Amino acid sequence: MIPCRLSLTNFMCYRQATVDFSGIHVACLAGENGAGKSALLDAITWALWGKSRAKRDDELIRLGEDEMEVDLTFQLGHDLYRVLRKRKAGKRGRSLLDFQVRPSLEGESRWRSIAEDTIRATQAKITQILRLDYDTFVNSAFLRQGRADEFTVKTPAERKRVLGEILGLDLWKVYEERAKERLRAVQNEGRALDLRLAEIEAELTRRPEYEAQVRAAQAEVVELSAALQKAQEAWQEMETARTELRHLAVQLHELADRIGQAQREQKTLQQEKQEREARLAHYRELLPQADRIEAGFAAYQKALERERALGEKLATLAELNERRSALEAQIAEARHALRTRRELAAQQVAGLKARLPTPDLLRQHEEIRAQVAHLTQLRQSREAALADLARLTEERAALEAQNKGLKPEMETLKERIELLEQAEANCPLCGQPLADADRLRLVEELWAEGTQIGDTYRANRARLEVISAEVAGLKAQIAQSEPLLHDLPRLQREAATLAERVRAGEEAAAALEAVQTELERLETELAAEAYAPEAREALAAVLAQAAELGYDAEAHEAARRAVAEGQLFAEEKARLDAARTGVEQEELALARLEEAVLRWQKQEEADRVRQTELEGAAKTLEERLRDAPTVEEELARVRAAEAEARQRLGAAQQRLVACDALAQQRESRRKRRDELARLENLYEELRTAFGVRGVPAMIIEAAVPEIEVEANRLLGRMTAGRMHVRLETQRETLAGEVRETLEIQIADELGTREYSLYSGGEAFRVNFALRIALSRLLARRAGAQLQTLIIDEGFGTQDTQGRERLVEAIHTIQDEFACVLVITHIEELRDAFPVRIQVTKRPDGSVVELM
């Protein structure tokens, strides 16, 4: 991976910056401490992997902003790739990641997105294409600030663990745990199989016992089956007797019902006979009175004829009276409607006259309108003053808050200046000693920054005084308008009421003339009675018809009395007619009743004879059924014994079948036990191979010579062959045992000494050589080509000769990398490299310049 172009927006100390790495082979990334050099490297790692020195992404966003963006273009092989990563802060922050490619071999000039559907999937794709993850990059291509001695200062055990992590040996621990888990599972399954095989063997030894149980159970089932057959035959005879007895009971019940019905029928026939004999006697008494009844009935019919004719005239007269009442009601309704309309018109005239506007009303309306217009203009002026007051209040609060923050900054700058003005002052950021020129330059920069902050503070104070005066004037203006505006709502209501009254008066004046004309017309029509002409004409016709009808009420009343008196003869005439036809009918009915009574008596006698026969047969069956409980108990006993015998037979046969199945299981489980023994040996060997003394130890043993050769090659160049490093992976204990370790032995012209006994410059050369060697080893094992090397702040501990040799070592290995970036704040090293990327911190954000 070779960086080509890096663009930042609101990232850490950068508001907007772009770095073009095109054509850069070896460059120095220079700038003061805290200027933002390491932030550029954080931007690269955050763009590629979403990781940096910060614990959270939101900590990378520039102070005062809520969104950041990093755009990185890099070359890999012959293709160009572009990563665009954005982050928006907040409680529910949002992230965006896009991955693009521009293949050079296909001749494309536009970027093509190859991002996946999710950020996680896109990140995995970037890592796959780079063949480097964040940790591998940091431990290989990126020598981060303060971590150059991360490998050498650890204990041998920790150093070996770090080397194992760099070489990816943690995977072998996973393999070892999996082998242990498989081994435990195989051993547990083997123990379970052994227990099961022992249970199967114990069960198979009982097979002869189960076979004897089957033979005994079979003999018992045969014997009990015969006894059960006999018991079932005896029980069947009892069931047949029960069925016959139930049938007899049903027949006896039916006979009892028939006898009861015959008795009821005879009683009913006797009652009917008595009723018919009484009617026949009544008919014979009525026949001698026939002449008297017929004469009275003839007079009744004549009176009924007269009453019917007069009733028809009365009905016609009632109809005419109803029509007369309806017509008179129509005439009265029309008259009432005219009077109602006249009264309404009169009320409207009076109401319209009362609504006409008076001169006093018009004058009062004009005066209140003028007052409302004046107060409305005053309220608008007050609202504008309130808006200005709120704006000035916000501005004053912002300026006071800014001054409150500027004061501690000025105090801090003052303390830093006092520290730097002392002799032999150290850098306030990295803690390294400062030369006099650097110290004086830093003091001047801090004085300039303090002056700028002081100017801002004083300008804010002056503006605050102006704001206070303006606020006082606005408050006075608002206070003066308050009492005047108090009556505005009341005046607005009065103005609206008066305007409505004026408008109503104008409408009343326009409608008054038409309403007066309508009132005069209605009064004229009522005086002439010129309403409902058709109803009046119809009423005259109805009165004429009633006079022509000639209805006599007294004659009608006399006819009604004659009809009432003759009603008795009509009833007697009906009884006489019934007697003349009923005598013969009643005599025939009495003869039929006599015959029916005789039939029911004969049927009752026959049913009683049959009842006696059935009762005798039922008594015989009941005597037979006295032995039924004994027969049923014997059947239940034999049936239960036979079922138990069959159950014992089935259980014995099932045990034999189970023995056959167990014999088959024994063979299959023995084969599985042999397979588990083989797997146990295999997983035991794998556990040993995957353990620390197995393949990981072999990998470390194979990697150590590569690290030694590469480190000594670089260390020889940096020390003119004076220093040499050796890595020991095993050591002998006092007890004579050989243990795994990872010791660093460093030798120079004085001999071999521990790492801690060397000076800072010498220690850094060793650290640098080992880190470069580890980086190359890690890149080769990751399958990635290490094309970029970044060295962050490695010169502060070196003397002049050490710095020159370290620069010489960097120049020596520069051809092995496509891009080498060296980060330093030491001024005399800025010109030691062909290209310098200068980072400068400014109040509005750090800037990057290519020199």
C-alpha positions in Angstrom: 0.0 0.0 0.0 1.5 3.3 -1.2 -0.4 6.5 -0.1 -1.0 8.9 -3.0 -3.3 11.6 -1.6 -4.9 12.4 1.8 -7.7 15.0 2.3 -9.0 15.9 5.8 -12.0 17.9 6.9 -12.5 18.7 10.6 -10.2 15.9 11.6 -8.5 16.5 15.0 -6.5 19.8 14.7 -7.2 20.2 10.9 -10.2 22.2 9.6 -9.3 21.5 5.9 -6.0 20.0 4.6 -4.7 18.0 1.7 -1.4 16.1 1.3 -0.3 14.9 -2.1 2.2 12.1 -1.8 2.6 11.6 -5.5 6.3 11.3 -6.5 7.5 11.3 -2.9 10.0 8.5 -2.1 11.6 9.7 1.1 10.2 12.6 3.0 10.5 14.3 6.4 7.2 15.2 8.1 8.3 18.2 10.2 6.6 20.5 12.6 6.5 21.6 16.2 5.2 19.3 19.0 1.4 19.3 18.9 1.2 20.8 15.4 -0.6 17.7 14.1 2.1 15.4 12.5 0.9 12.2 14.1 -2.7 13.3 13.4 -2.0 12.7 9.7 -1.0 9.1 10.4 -4.1 8.7 12.6 -6.1 9.9 9.6 -4.6 7.2 7.4 -5.3 4.4 9.8 -8.8 5.7 10.6 -9.6 5.9 6.9 -8.4 2.4 6.2 -9.5 0.5 9.3 -11.6 2.9 11.4 -9.0 2.8 14.2 -6.6 5.3 15.7 -5.0 6.3 19.0 -8.4 7.7 20.2 -10.7 5.5 22.1 -13.8 6.8 20.4 -14.4 8.1 16.9 -16.1 11.2 18.2 -12.9 12.3 19.9 -11.3 12.7 16.5 -13.8 15.4 15.4 -12.4 19.0 15.6 -13.5 20.9 18.6 -16.7 22.9 17.9 -17.7 20.7 14.9 -20.0 17.8 14.7 -18.9 16.1 11.5 -15.5 15.0 10.0 -14.3 13.4 6.8 -11.1 11.6 5.6 -10.5 10.9 1.9 -7.4 8.6 1.2 -6.2 7.5 -2.2 -3.5 4.8 -2.4 -1.8 2.5 -4.9 -1.7 -1.3 -4.6 -0.1 -3.1 -7.4 -1.1 -1.4 -10.7 -4.5 -0.2 -9.4 -5.5 2.9 -7.6 -8.0 2.7 -4.6 -9.9 5.4 -2.7 -11.3 5.2 0.8 -13.9 7.8 1.9 -14.9 7.6 5.6 -17.2 10.1 7.4 -18.5 10.5 10.9 -21.3 12.6 12.4 -21.3 13.0 16.2 -24.3 12.9 18.5 -26.2 10.5 20.7 -27.1 8.5 17.7 -24.0 9.2 15.6 -23.8 8.1 12.0 -20.9 6.7 10.0 -20.3 6.4 6.2 -17.7 4.3 4.4 -17.2 4.1 0.7 -14.5 2.0 -1.2 -13.7 2.8 -4.8 -11.2 1.5 -7.4 -9.7 2.8 -10.7 -8.0 0.0 -12.4 -5.1 1.3 -14.5 -4.9 -1.8 -16.8 -8.5 -1.4 -18.0 -7.9 2.2 -19.0 -10.7 3.6 -16.8 -10.6 7.3 -15.8 -13.5 7.3 -13.4 -13.8 5.9 -9.9 -16.0 2.8 -9.5 -17.5 2.0 -6.1 -16.8 -1.6 -4.9 -18.3 -1.0 -1.4 -20.6 -3.7 0.1 -24.1 -3.2 1.6 -22.8 -2.7 5.2 -19.9 -0.9 6.8 -18.7 -4.1 8.4 -18.6 -5.9 5.0 -16.9 -3.0 3.3 -14.2 -2.9 6.1 -13.6 -6.7 5.6 -13.2 -6.1 1.9 -10.6 -3.4 2.4 -8.6 -5.6 4.9 -8.8 -8.5 2.4 -7.5 -6.4 -0.5 -4.7 -4.8 1.6 -3.9 -8.2 3.2 -3.2 -6.2 6.3 -5.3 -5.4 9.4 -4.7 -2.5 11.7 -2.5 -4.4 14.2 -0.4 -5.9 11.5 0.1 -2.4 9.9 1.0 -0.8 13.3 3.5 -3.5 14.1 5.1 -3.5 10.6 4.9 -0.3 8.5 4.1 2.2 11.3 6.7 2.8 14.0 4.4 4.9 16.3 5.5 7.6 18.6 6.6 6.3 22.0 6.4 2.6 20.9 9.7 2.0 19.3 10.9 0.0 22.3 7.6 -1.9 22.7 9.4 -5.2 21.9 12.7 -4.8 23.7 11.6 -3.5 27.1 9.2 -6.4 27.8 10.1 -9.5 29.8 11.2 -12.6 27.9 7.8 -14.2 28.4 6.0 -11.0 27.3 8.4 -10.6 24.4 7.7 -14.1 23.2 4.0 -13.5 23.5 4.4 -10.3 21.4 6.4 -12.1 18.8 3.7 -14.8 18.8 1.0 -12.2 18.2 3.1 -10.6 15.4 3.6 -14.0 13.8 -0.1 -14.9 14.2 0.6 -17.8 16.6 -2.6 -17.1 18.6 -4.3 -19.2 16.0 -2.4 -22.3 17.2 -3.8 -21.7 20.7 -7.2 -21.9 19.2 -6.2 -25.1 17.5 -4.9 -26.5 20.8 -8.1 -25.7 22.6 -10.1 -27.3 19.9 -7.9 -30.4 20.1 -8.4 -30.5 23.9 -12.2 -30.1 23.5 -12.3 -32.9 20.9 -10.1 -35.1 23.2 -12.3 -34.5 26.2 -15.4 -35.2 24.1 -13.9 -38.5 22.8 -12.8 -39.5 26.3 -16.3 -38.8 27.7 -17.9 -40.7 24.9 -15.5 -43.6 25.5 -16.3 -43.8 29.2 -20.1 -43.7 28.4 -19.6 -46.5 25.9 -17.7 -48.6 28.4 -20.6 -48.3 30.9 -23.1 -49.1 28.2 -21.2 -52.2 27.1 -21.1 -53.5 30.7 -24.8 -53.0 31.0 -25.4 -54.9 27.7 -23.2 -57.9 28.8 -25.1 -58.1 32.1 -28.4 -58.1 30.3 -27.4 -60.8 27.7 -26.4 -63.2 30.5 -30.1 -63.4 31.5 -31.4 -64.7 28.1 -32.0 -68.4 29.3 -34.0 -67.0 32.2 -36.2 -65.0 29.8 -36.7 -68.0 27.5 -38.0 -70.1 30.5 -40.4 -67.3 31.4 -41.8 -67.3 27.8 -42.5 -71.1 27.9 -44.3 -70.9 31.3 -46.4 -67.9 30.3 -47.5 -69.6 27.0 -48.8 -72.7 28.9 -50.7 -70.6 31.4 -52.3 -68.5 28.5 -53.6 -71.8 26.8 -55.2 -73.0 30.1 -56.8 -69.7 30.9 -58.1 -69.2 27.4 -60.2 -72.5 27.7 -61.6 -71.4 31.0 -62.5 -68.0 29.6 -64.4 -69.6 26.7 -66.7 -71.5 29.2 -67.3 -68.4 31.4 -68.2 -66.3 28.3 -70.8 -69.0 27.2 -72.5 -68.9 30.7 -72.4 -65.1 30.7 -74.0 -65.1 27.2 -77.0 -67.2 28.5 -77.5 -64.6 31.3 -77.4 -61.8 28.7 -80.1 -63.6 26.6 -82.4 -63.9 29.6 -81.9 -60.2 30.5 -82.8 -59.2 26.9 -86.0 -61.4 27.0 -87.0 -59.9 30.4 -86.5 -56.4 29.0 -88.8 -57.2 26.1 -91.5 -58.6 28.4 -91.3 -55.5 30.6 -91.8 -53.3 27.5 -94.8 -55.4 26.5 -96.3 -55.3 30.0 -95.9 -51.5 30.0 -97.6 -51.2 26.6 -100.5 -53.4 27.8 -101.0 -51.3 31.0 -101.1 -48.2 28.7 -103.7 -49.8 26.5 -105.9 -50.8 29.5 -105.7 -47.3 30.9 -106.6 -45.8 27.5 -109.6 -48.1 27.2 -110.9 -47.0 30.6 -110.4 -43.4 29.7 -112.2 -43.8 26.4 -115.2 -45.4 28.0 -115.4 -42.6 30.5 -115.2 -40.0 27.8 -117.9 -41.7 25.7 -120.3 -41.9 28.8 -119.9 -38.1 29.3 -120.6 -37.3 25.7 -123.7 -39.6 25.8 -125.1 -37.6 28.8 -124.5 -34.3 27.0 -126.3 -35.4 23.8 -129.3 -36.8 25.8 -129.7 -33.4 27.5 -129.6 -31.5 24.1 -132.2 -33.9 22.6 -134.6 -33.2 25.5 -134.1 -29.4 25.0 -134.9 -29.6 21.3 -138.1 -31.6 21.9 -139.3 -28.9 24.4 -138.7 -25.9 21.9 -140.6 -27.3 18.8 -144.2 -26.6 20.1 -143.4 -22.7 20.3 -142.6 -22.4 16.5 -145.7 -20.1 15.5 -145.0 -17.4 18.2 -141.3 -17.3 17.5 -141.7 -16.9 13.7 -144.3 -14.0 14.0 -142.0 -12.0 16.3 -139.0 -12.6 14.0 -140.9 -11.2 11.0 -141.6 -7.9 12.9 -137.9 -7.7 13.8 -136.8 -7.9 10.2 -139.0 -4.9 9.2 -137.6 -2.7 12.0 -134.1 -3.6 10.9 -134.9 -2.4 7.3 -136.1 1.0 8.6 -133.0 1.5 10.9 -130.6 0.6 8.1 -132.0 3.3 5.7 -131.9 6.0 8.3 -128.3 5.0 9.2 -127.2 5.5 5.6 -128.6 9.1 5.6 -126.9 9.7 8.9 -123.6 8.6 7.5 -124.0 10.9 4.5 -124.8 13.8 6.8 -121.7 13.0 9.0 -119.5 13.0 5.9 -120.9 16.4 4.8 -120.3 17.8 8.3 -116.6 16.6 8.2 -116.1 18.4 4.9 -117.7 21.6 6.3 -115.4 21.5 9.3 -112.3 21.0 7.1 -113.3 23.9 4.8 -113.9 26.2 7.7 -110.5 25.2 9.2 -108.8 26.1 5.8 -110.4 29.5 5.8 -109.4 30.2 9.4 -105.8 29.0 8.7 -105.5 31.3 5.7 -106.8 34.2 7.8 -104.3 33.3 10.7 -101.4 33.1 8.2 -102.1 36.6 6.9 -102.4 38.0 10.4 -99.1 36.3 11.3 -97.3 37.8 8.3 -98.7 41.2 9.1 -97.4 41.0 12.7 -94.0 39.9 11.5 -93.8 42.7 9.0 -94.7 45.2 11.7 -92.0 43.8 14.0 -89.4 44.0 11.2 -90.3 47.7 10.6 -89.9 48.4 14.3 -86.6 46.5 14.5 -85.1 48.1 11.4 -86.0 51.6 12.7 -84.3 50.8 16.0 -81.1 49.7 14.2 -80.6 52.9 12.2 -77.3 54.5 13.2 -77.4 57.8 15.2 -75.0 60.7 14.8 -73.5 60.0 18.3 -72.8 56.4 17.3 -70.9 57.5 14.1 -68.9 60.1 16.0 -67.9 57.6 18.8 -66.9 55.0 16.1 -64.5 57.4 14.4 -62.8 58.5 17.7 -62.1 54.9 18.9 -60.8 53.9 15.4 -58.2 56.6 15.7 -57.1 55.5 19.2 -56.7 51.9 18.1 -54.5 52.9 15.0 -52.2 54.9 17.3 -51.8 52.1 19.9 -51.2 49.4 17.2 -48.3 51.4 15.8 -47.0 51.8 19.4 -47.2 48.0 20.0 -45.2 47.3 16.7 -42.5 49.6 18.0 -42.4 47.8 21.4 -42.1 44.3 19.6 -39.2 45.6 17.6 -37.5 46.8 20.8 -38.1 43.4 22.5 -36.4 41.6 19.5 -33.4 44.0 19.7 -33.2 43.4 23.5 -33.2 39.6 23.0 -30.5 39.8 20.3 -28.3 42.1 22.5 -28.8 39.8 25.5 -27.7 36.7 23.5 -24.7 38.6 22.2 -23.7 39.8 25.7 -24.0 36.2 27.1 -21.8 34.9 24.3 -19.1 37.6 24.8 -19.1 37.0 28.6 -18.7 33.3 28.1 -15.9 33.8 25.6 -14.1 36.2 28.0 -14.6 33.7 30.8 -12.8 31.1 28.7 -10.0 33.5 27.5 -8.9 34.4 31.0 -7.7 30.8 32.0 -6.0 30.6 28.6 -4.1 33.8 29.3 -3.1 32.5 32.8 -1.9 29.2 31.2 0.1 31.0 28.6 1.7 33.2 31.3 2.8 30.1 33.3 4.3 28.5 30.2 6.2 31.7 29.3 7.5 31.8 32.9 8.7 28.2 32.6 10.3 28.7 29.2 12.1 31.9 30.4 14.0 29.8 32.9 17.4 28.4 32.0 17.6 24.8 30.8 13.9 24.6 30.1 12.4 21.4 28.6 9.9 21.1 25.7 6.4 21.4 27.4 5.0 18.8 25.1 7.7 16.0 24.7 9.7 16.8 27.8 13.1 16.9 25.9 15.7 19.6 26.5 15.4 22.7 24.3 18.2 24.8 22.8 18.2 28.5 23.5 17.1 29.4 20.0 14.1 27.0 20.2 13.2 28.3 23.7 13.3 31.9 22.7 11.3 31.1 19.6 8.6 29.3 21.6 8.5 32.3 24.1 7.9 34.7 21.2 5.2 32.5 19.8 3.5 32.3 23.1 3.7 36.1 23.7 2.1 36.6 20.2 -0.7 34.1 21.0 -1.2 35.8 24.4 -1.4 39.3 22.8 -4.0 38.1 20.3 -6.1 36.6 23.1 -5.7 39.8 25.2 -6.9 42.0 22.2 -9.9 39.8 21.8 -10.7 40.0 25.6 -10.5 43.8 25.6 -12.5 44.2 22.4 -15.2 42.0 24.0 -15.2 44.2 27.1 -15.7 47.4 25.0 -18.5 45.8 23.1 -20.2 44.7 26.4 -20.3 48.3 27.6 -22.0 49.5 24.4 -24.5 46.6 24.7 -25.3 47.6 28.3 -26.1 51.2 27.2 -28.3 50.0 24.3 -30.1 47.5 26.6 -30.9 50.2 29.2 -32.4 52.5 26.5 -34.5 49.7 25.1 -35.8 48.7 28.6 -36.9 52.3 29.2 -38.7 52.5 25.9 -40.5 49.2 26.7 -41.4 50.4 30.2 -43.0 53.7 28.8 -45.2 51.8 26.3 -46.5 49.2 28.8 -49.3 51.4 30.5 -50.4 52.9 27.2 -50.8 49.4 25.6 -52.8 48.1 28.5 -56.1 49.5 27.1 -55.5 48.3 23.5 -57.4 45.0 23.7 -60.5 46.8 25.3 -60.4 49.5 22.6 -60.1 46.9 19.8 -63.2 45.1 21.2 -65.2 48.4 21.4 -64.1 49.4 17.8 -65.3 46.0 16.5 -68.6 46.3 18.3 -69.3 49.9 17.0 -68.3 48.9 13.5 -70.7 46.0 13.6 -73.5 48.4 14.8 -72.8 50.9 12.0 -72.8 48.1 9.4 -76.1 46.7 10.7 -77.7 50.2 10.6 -76.8 50.7 7.0 -78.3 47.4 6.1 -81.5 48.2 8.1 -82.0 51.5 6.2 -81.7 49.7 2.9 -84.3 47.0 3.8 -86.9 49.3 5.6 -88.8 50.6 2.5 -89.5 47.1 1.1 -90.8 45.8 4.5 -93.2 48.8 4.9 -94.7 48.2 1.5 -95.3 44.5 2.3 -97.0 45.5 5.6 -99.5 47.9 3.8 -100.5 45.2 1.3 -101.2 42.6 4.0 -103.5 44.9 6.0 -105.5 45.7 2.8 -106.0 42.0 2.1 -107.2 41.2 5.6 -109.8 44.1 5.6 -111.3 42.8 2.3 -111.3 39.1 3.4 -109.8 38.3 0.0 -108.2 35.0 1.1 -109.1 31.3 0.5 -111.6 31.8 -2.3 -111.8 28.1 -3.4 -112.5 27.0 0.2 -115.3 29.5 0.6 -117.0 28.3 -2.6 -116.7 24.6 -1.6 -118.3 25.4 1.9 -121.4 26.9 0.3 -121.9 23.7 -1.8 -121.6 21.5 1.2 -124.2 23.5 3.2 -126.7 23.1 0.2 -126.3 19.3 0.1 -127.0 18.9 3.8 -130.3 20.9 3.5 -131.5 18.6 0.6 -130.8 15.3 2.5 -133.9 15.4 4.9 -132.6 13.2 7.8 -135.1 12.7 10.8 -133.3 12.0 14.0 -136.5 11.1 16.0 -137.6 8.5 13.4 -134.1 7.0 13.5 -134.3 6.6 17.3 -137.7 4.9 17.2 -136.3 2.4 14.6 -133.3 1.6 16.9 -135.7 0.8 19.8 -137.8 -1.6 17.6 -134.6 -3.4 16.5 -133.4 -3.8 20.1 -136.8 -5.2 21.2 -136.9 -7.8 18.3 -133.4 -9.1 19.0 -134.8 -11.7 21.4 -137.0 -13.2 18.6 -133.9 -13.4 16.4 -132.1 -15.5 19.0 -135.1 -17.8 19.5 -135.5 -18.2 15.7 -131.9 -19.4 15.6 -132.5 -22.0 18.4 -135.7 -23.2 16.7 -133.9 -23.8 13.4 -131.2 -25.8 15.3 -133.8 -27.9 17.1 -135.6 -28.9 13.9 -132.3 -30.3 12.4 -130.6 -31.5 15.6 -133.2 -34.1 16.9 -132.4 -36.6 14.2 -128.6 -36.0 14.5 -128.5 -36.5 18.2 -130.5 -39.8 18.0 -128.0 -41.2 15.4 -125.0 -40.0 17.6 -126.3 -41.8 20.7 -126.6 -45.1 18.7 -122.9 -44.8 17.6 -121.8 -44.1 21.2 -123.4 -47.3 22.4 -121.4 -49.3 19.8 -118.1 -47.6 20.8 -118.5 -48.4 24.5 -119.0 -52.1 23.7 -115.8 -52.2 21.5 -113.6 -50.7 24.3 -115.0 -53.1 26.9 -114.0 -56.1 24.8 -110.5 -54.8 24.1 -109.9 -54.2 27.8 -110.9 -57.8 28.7 -108.5 -59.2 26.0 -105.5 -57.1 27.2 -106.0 -58.2 30.8 -105.8 -61.9 29.8 -102.5 -61.1 27.9 -101.1 -59.2 30.9 -101.5 -62.2 33.1 -99.6 -64.5 30.7 -96.7 -62.1 30.3 -96.3 -61.6 34.1 -95.9 -65.4 34.5 -93.1 -65.5 31.9 -91.3 -62.6 33.5 -91.3 -64.3 36.9 -89.7 -67.4 35.3 -86.9 -65.3 33.8 -86.2 -63.4 37.0 -85.6 -66.7 38.8 -83.1 -67.7 36.2 -81.2 -64.3 36.5 -80.6 -64.8 40.2 -77.3 -66.6 39.3 -76.1 -63.8 37.0 -73.8 -62.0 39.6 -71.9 -65.2 40.2 -71.5 -65.9 36.5 -70.2 -62.3 35.9 -67.8 -62.5 38.8 -66.3 -65.7 37.4 -66.0 -64.2 33.9 -64.2 -61.1 35.3 -61.8 -63.2 37.3 -60.9 -65.6 34.4 -60.6 -62.6 32.0 -58.3 -60.7 34.3 -56.1 -63.8 34.9 -55.9 -64.5 31.2 -54.9 -60.8 30.5 -52.2 -60.9 33.1 -50.9 -64.1 31.7 -50.8 -62.6 28.2 -49.1 -59.5 29.6 -46.4 -61.7 31.2 -45.9 -63.5 28.0 -45.6 -60.3 26.0 -43.1 -58.9 28.5 -41.0 -62.1 28.4 -41.1 -62.0 24.6 -40.1 -58.3 24.5 -37.1 -59.0 26.7 -36.0 -61.7 24.2 -36.4 -59.2 21.4 -34.4 -56.6 23.4 -31.7 -59.2 23.9 -31.4 -59.6 20.2 -31.2 -55.8 19.7 -28.6 -55.5 22.4 -26.5 -58.2 20.8 -26.5 -56.1 17.6 -25.7 -52.9 19.6 -22.8 -54.6 21.3 -21.1 -55.2 18.0 -21.6 -51.6 16.7 -20.6 -50.1 20.0 -17.4 -52.2 20.1 -16.5 -50.9 16.7 -17.2 -47.3 17.9 -15.0 -47.9 21.0 -12.1 -48.9 18.8 -12.7 -45.8 16.6 -12.7 -43.6 19.7 -9.4 -45.1 20.9 -7.9 -44.2 17.6 -9.3 -40.7 17.7 -8.1 -40.3 21.3 -4.5 -41.0 20.2 -4.9 -38.7 17.3 -6.2 -35.7 19.3 -3.5 -36.3 22.0 -0.9 -36.0 19.3 -2.6 -32.9 17.9 -2.8 -31.2 21.3 1.0 -31.7 21.7 1.6 -30.5 18.2 -0.5 -27.3 18.6 0.9 -26.6 22.1 3.7 -24.1 22.9 6.4 -26.8 22.5 5.0 -27.9 19.1 4.4 -26.0 15.9 4.5 -22.5 17.5 7.9 -23.2 18.9 9.1 -24.4 15.5 7.7 -21.2 13.8 9.5 -19.0 16.3 12.7 -21.0 15.9 12.4 -20.5 12.1 11.6 -16.8 12.4 14.3 -15.9 14.9 17.2 -16.3 12.4 15.4 -14.1 9.9 14.9 -11.4 12.5 18.6 -11.6 13.7 20.0 -11.4 10.1 17.8 -8.4 9.2 18.3 -6.6 12.5 22.1 -7.1 12.5 22.3 -5.9 8.9 20.6 -2.6 9.8 22.4 -2.3 13.2 25.7 -2.8 11.5 25.0 0.1 9.2 23.9 2.4 12.0 26.9 1.5 14.3 29.6 0.9 11.7 29.6 -2.7 12.7 30.2 -1.9 16.4 27.0 -3.5 17.8 25.4 -7.0 17.3 22.2 -8.5 18.5 21.4 -12.1 19.2 18.0 -13.7 20.1 18.0 -16.8 22.4 14.9 -19.0 22.4 16.0 -21.5 25.0 17.9 -21.4 28.2 19.1 -23.9 30.8 17.8 -23.6 34.3 19.8 -24.2 37.5 18.2 -27.6 37.6 19.6 -28.5 34.2 16.3 -28.3 32.4 15.9 -26.5 29.1 13.0 -23.9 29.0 11.5 -21.8 26.2 12.4 -18.1 26.4 13.2 -15.1 24.2 16.3 -13.3 25.5 17.9 -10.3 23.7 21.7 -10.4 23.9 23.4 -7.2 22.7 27.1 -7.1 22.1 29.5 -4.2 21.3 33.3 -3.7 21.6 33.0 -3.9 25.4 31.2 -7.3 25.3 27.6 -8.6 25.8 25.4 -6.6 28.1 21.7 -6.3 29.0 19.5 -3.9 27.0 18.9 -1.7 30.0 22.7 -0.9 30.3 22.9 0.8 27.0 22.4 4.5 26.4 19.2 6.0 25.0 20.7 6.4 21.5 22.2 2.9 21.4 18.9 1.4 22.7 16.9 3.2 20.0 19.3 1.9 17.3 18.6 -1.6 18.6 14.9 -0.9 18.8 14.9 0.5 15.3 16.7 -2.4 13.8 14.5 -5.0 15.5 11.3 -3.2 14.5 12.4 -3.0 10.9 13.3 -6.7 11.0 9.9 -7.6 12.6 8.1 -5.4 10.1 9.6 -7.3 7.2 9.0 -10.6 8.7 5.3 -9.7 9.5 4.7 -8.4 6.0 6.1 -11.5 4.4 4.0 -13.8 6.6 0.8 -11.8 6.0 1.4 -12.1 2.2 1.6 -8.4 1.8 4.3 -6.4 0.2 5.8 -3.8 2.7 6.0 -0.8 0.4 5.5 2.0 3.0 7.5 2.7 6.1 6.5 5.4 8.7 8.9 6.4 11.5 7.2 8.6 14.1 9.6 10.6 16.4 12.6 8.5 16.8 15.4 11.0 16.9 14.9 12.8 20.2 17.1 10.4 22.2 20.0 10.3 19.7 23.2 12.3 19.8 24.5 14.0 16.7 26.5 11.0 15.5 23.6 8.6 16.3 21.2 10.8 14.3 23.5 10.9 11.3 23.9 7.1 11.4 20.1 6.6 11.8 19.5 8.9 8.8 22.2 7.0 6.9 20.4 3.7 7.8 17.1 5.2 6.6 18.8 6.2 3.3 20.3 2.8 3.1 17.0 1.0 3.2 15.0 3.5 1.3 15.3 1.6 -2.0 13.5 -1.3 -0.3 10.4 0.8 0.2 8.3 2.8 -2.3 7.5 5.5 0.4 9.4 6.4 3.6 8.0 9.0 5.9 10.1 10.2 8.8 8.4 12.3 11.5 10.4 14.7 13.7 10.3 18.1 15.4 14.1 18.5 15.5 15.0 21.4 13.2 18.5 20.4 12.1 17.0 17.1 10.6 14.5 18.8 8.4 17.0 19.2 5.6 18.4 15.7 5.9 15.8 14.4 3.5 15.0 15.3 -0.1 11.4 16.3 0.6 9.9 18.0 3.6 6.2 18.1 4.5 5.8 21.0 6.9 3.0 21.0 9.4 2.2 24.4 11.1 -0.4 25.0 13.8 -2.5 28.1 13.4 -5.5 29.5 15.3 -8.0 28.4 12.6 -6.4 24.9 12.3 -3.2 23.2 11.3 -2.0 23.5 7.7 0.3 21.3 5.6 2.9 22.5 3.1 5.1 20.5 0.7 8.7 21.9 0.5 
